[in-house]
Amino acid sequence: EAQVTQNPRYLITVTGKKLTVTCSQNMNHEYMSWYRQDPGLGLRQIYYSMNVEVTDKGDVPEGYKVSRKEKRNFPLILESPSPNQTSLYFCASSLLRGSGANVLTFGAGSRLTVL
Amino acid sequence: GEDVEQSLFLSVREGDSSVINCTYTDSSSTYLYWYKQEPGAGLQLLTYIFSNMDMKQDQRLTVLLNKKDKHLSLRIADTQTGDSAIYFCAESPGANSKLTFGKGITLSVRP
């Protein structure tokens, strides 16, 4: 089944304890992206990647890192989490085409709480 | 920068039509999308429209685009309880471009 898989789905952690949220897709998509969803703020892009070893900042990159060493994986790293990073995180991917819509496939989400 | 605006909440009766509206500011928007988020799940693409189209119909869904007013709407005919979800409008200025999402509208369908 074509899908984007995120882990963990739920995590409670404490301030300053490094964590990684993994994202993997099995559709051979070039484009991958991380979003956070917060009440009243909608979806905001954190980082995105157009291909292996190519990553760029989105709208809210502060406090996050990403890497794209392989096409299928795009982990989100929080080196020193803080309570304002408590949020619902989504990974998404899409096939880049010469023309056409950027049709994103989303993972099921990872709910992170930082105490 | 780009901005996409939506109302926050809509309640309809089962069997009625729902109309969800969205406005955007980026005049270079080429593609406009509607995504649906069911409780506890990620977003799923419902449909999208290319900016040279005024209307797109897909079963119970009708998308209308007024490019002059930068207004997009999604009509759901014969709304069912399974349509209760958050609906996001999004736009992108071109192929392979970043999507800018609205804040999402919660659609509640009452029996």
Interface residues (C-beta under 8 A of the other chain):
Chain A: V4 Y31 S33 Y35 G40 L41 G42 L43 Q45 Y48 M50 G58 F90 A92 L96 R97 G98 S99 G100 A101 N102 V103 L104 T105 F106 G107 A108 G109
Chain B: Y31 Y33 Y35 G40 A41 G42 L43 Q44 L45 Y48 F50 F88 S92 A95 N96 S97 K98 L99 F101 G102 K103 G104
